[in-house]
Amino acid sequence: MKFQFIIIFVLGLIFSGCKKGENKPETAFQEVYEMSEMALLMEEMYNSLEKDKELVQKQKTLGAIPNEFHKIHTAEMTTSFERTEEFKGLADLYLKNLHQLYQTEIHDPNRVESFNNTVKACITCHRSDAGCIGPVSRIGKLLIEVSPN
């Protein structure tokens, strides 16, 4: 009887630990939250602005504008958000400011202002009903401080 119980127990452990084809998330956060295409795109936008900030401050060239950022008009949004007219207008404002930034010459005295306007376009959207307010303080840290003349 004791031997039979041990065999059943061991077989139970083996079979309970083997679930074919099941991929478990690496963290509890990933289990609860899967980022939408739009959230991933905005994360790329943030990372790009972070790099651009350093390049602007060092008066270096930015290179070509990332084409994938135009996907702001088509990327799948998080289920609690929709692509409203307000969102579309604010997305256009962001792209307009981004293009302006990338067209601004390295030594143009308005280059920092162009960069900050791009960041402010992100903040404006996130503070509106079209966006998620959560990342506003993080985005705000991208702003380049301008010393008064």
C-alpha positions as CSV (number, residue, x, y, z in Angstrom):
1,M,0.0,0.0,0.0
2,K,2.8,2.4,0.9
3,F,4.7,1.6,-2.3
4,Q,1.6,2.2,-4.4
5,F,1.0,5.6,-2.8
6,I,4.7,6.6,-3.6
7,I,4.3,5.6,-7.2
8,I,1.1,7.6,-7.6
9,F,2.6,10.6,-5.9
10,V,5.7,10.6,-8.1
11,L,3.6,10.2,-11.3
12,G,1.4,13.0,-10.1
13,L,4.4,15.3,-9.7
14,I,5.8,14.4,-13.1
15,F,2.5,15.0,-14.9
16,S,1.6,18.2,-13.0
17,G,4.9,19.8,-14.0
18,C,4.7,19.0,-17.7
19,K,2.3,21.1,-19.6
20,K,3.2,21.0,-23.3
21,G,3.2,24.2,-25.3
22,E,2.5,26.5,-22.4
23,N,4.7,29.5,-22.3
24,K,4.7,31.2,-18.9
25,P,5.4,35.0,-18.6
26,E,8.8,35.8,-17.2
27,T,7.3,38.2,-14.6
28,A,4.0,38.7,-12.8
29,F,3.7,42.1,-14.5
30,Q,3.8,40.4,-18.0
31,E,1.2,38.0,-16.8
32,V,-1.2,40.9,-16.0
33,Y,-0.3,43.4,-18.7
34,E,0.6,42.9,-22.4
35,M,1.7,46.1,-24.1
36,S,-0.4,47.1,-27.2
37,E,1.3,48.0,-30.5
38,M,0.7,51.7,-29.6
39,A,2.3,51.4,-26.2
40,L,5.3,49.7,-27.7
41,L,5.5,52.4,-30.4
42,M,5.3,55.2,-27.7
43,E,8.1,53.4,-25.8
44,E,10.2,53.6,-29.0
45,M,9.3,57.3,-29.3
46,Y,10.4,58.0,-25.8
47,N,13.7,56.1,-26.3
48,S,14.3,58.1,-29.5
49,L,13.6,61.4,-27.8
50,E,16.0,60.4,-25.0
51,K,18.8,59.9,-27.5
52,D,17.8,63.0,-29.4
53,K,18.0,65.1,-26.2
54,E,21.7,64.2,-25.8
55,L,22.4,64.8,-29.5
56,V,20.7,68.2,-29.3
57,Q,22.6,69.2,-26.2
58,K,25.9,68.1,-27.8
59,Q,25.0,69.9,-31.0
60,K,25.2,66.8,-33.1
61,T,23.1,65.7,-36.0
62,L,20.0,63.6,-35.4
63,G,20.0,61.6,-38.7
64,A,16.8,60.6,-40.4
65,I,13.4,60.8,-38.8
66,P,12.3,57.3,-37.7
67,N,9.6,56.3,-40.3
68,E,7.9,53.9,-37.8
69,F,6.7,56.9,-35.8
70,H,4.1,57.5,-38.6
71,K,2.4,54.3,-37.3
72,I,0.9,56.5,-34.6
73,H,-2.0,56.8,-37.0
74,T,-2.4,53.0,-37.5
75,A,-0.9,51.2,-34.5
76,E,-3.4,49.0,-32.5
77,M,-4.3,50.9,-29.3
78,T,-4.8,49.7,-25.8
79,T,-8.4,48.4,-25.4
80,S,-9.4,51.3,-23.1
81,F,-8.5,53.9,-25.7
82,E,-9.7,54.8,-29.2
83,R,-8.4,56.8,-32.0
84,T,-10.6,59.9,-31.7
85,E,-10.4,63.1,-33.7
86,E,-8.6,64.7,-30.7
87,F,-6.0,61.9,-30.7
88,K,-5.5,62.3,-34.5
89,G,-5.0,66.0,-34.2
90,L,-2.5,65.6,-31.3
91,A,-0.7,62.8,-33.2
92,D,-0.4,65.2,-36.2
93,L,0.9,67.9,-33.9
94,Y,3.6,65.5,-32.5
95,L,4.6,64.5,-36.1
96,K,4.8,68.2,-37.2
97,N,7.0,69.1,-34.2
98,L,9.2,66.0,-34.8
99,H,9.7,66.9,-38.5
100,Q,10.5,70.5,-37.4
101,L,13.1,69.2,-34.9
102,Y,14.7,67.0,-37.5
103,Q,14.9,69.8,-40.0
104,T,16.4,72.3,-37.6
105,E,20.1,72.9,-38.2
106,I,22.6,71.9,-35.6
107,H,23.6,75.4,-34.6
108,D,20.1,77.0,-34.9
109,P,19.4,78.8,-31.6
110,N,15.9,77.5,-31.8
111,R,16.9,73.8,-31.8
112,V,16.3,73.3,-28.1
113,E,12.9,74.9,-28.5
114,S,12.1,72.6,-31.4
115,F,13.1,69.6,-29.2
116,N,11.1,70.8,-26.2
117,N,8.0,71.5,-28.5
118,T,8.2,67.8,-29.6
119,V,8.3,66.7,-26.0
120,K,5.5,69.1,-25.1
121,A,3.3,67.7,-27.9
122,C,3.6,64.3,-26.2
123,I,2.7,65.8,-22.8
124,T,-0.3,67.7,-24.2
125,C,-1.7,64.5,-25.7
126,H,-1.1,62.5,-22.5
127,R,-2.8,65.2,-20.4
128,S,-5.8,65.2,-22.7
129,D,-8.7,62.8,-22.8
130,A,-7.0,61.1,-25.8
131,G,-4.0,59.9,-23.8
132,C,-3.0,58.2,-20.6
133,I,-1.8,60.6,-17.9
134,G,0.5,58.0,-16.3
135,P,3.8,58.7,-18.2
136,V,3.5,62.5,-18.1
137,S,6.2,63.0,-15.3
138,R,8.5,60.6,-17.1
139,I,8.1,62.4,-20.4
140,G,8.5,65.8,-18.7
141,K,12.0,64.7,-17.6
142,L,13.0,64.8,-21.3
143,L,12.6,68.6,-21.5
144,I,15.9,70.5,-21.8
145,E,16.1,73.3,-19.3
146,V,16.6,76.7,-20.9
147,S,18.5,79.2,-18.9
148,P,17.1,82.7,-18.9
149,N,19.2,85.2,-20.9
